[in-house]
Each structure stands twice: as C-alpha cells, then as structure tokens.
C-alpha cells in the first residue's frame, strides 16, 4: 500500500499522472454507487457462506436461528440498498444522456 502511494506521488510529480483527475474519478458518485453495490452483495455472500460453517460447531448450534434472522435481514437490507443505488445510477445516466429533461426552468 505504501509502495502504491509512493508510485502515485512519484508519477504525479513527474507529470505522468493527473492527480486531480484521478481524485475526481475515484470520488465520482457513479463509482461510489457501484462500489457500494459490490460491497453490499459481497458482505451478504460472505455471511451466507459462513452460516453453514456455524452448523458444524456444536458450541454455535444455539445461535443458528439468530444467524438466519440476521441473514434474512441483511439480504433484505442489501437488496433494498442495491435497488436504491441502481435507481440513482439510472438517474445519473439519464442526466448525462438526456440533460434536457433535467434543466431547471
């Protein structure tokens, strides 16, 4: 991580990399929304895969019902968050490709 940061700083000082453009792209709303969707789905998949592993341990057998409740809740919240992010992405795409619909009159 430190080497990556050093390489980015070296390239920006050398003039090979536009650091302002890079920060603008990394912090753009559409990229943040896509990242949010990927992390939400990734967390839910990881938790889904860990619940069957809990069944193998006798000490965790009592927590299986609670784990399934949390699993269902997290998938519901994750799907809603994904839907919200996709709706916002669609709105951003419409603003970019049909700006005449979004002009303030």
Secondary structure by P-SEA (a helix, b strand, c coil): caaaaaaaaaaaaacccaaaaaaaaaacaaaaaaaaaaaaaaaaaaaaaaaaaaaaccccccaaaaaaaaaaaaaaaaaaaaaaaaaaaaaaaaaaacccccccc
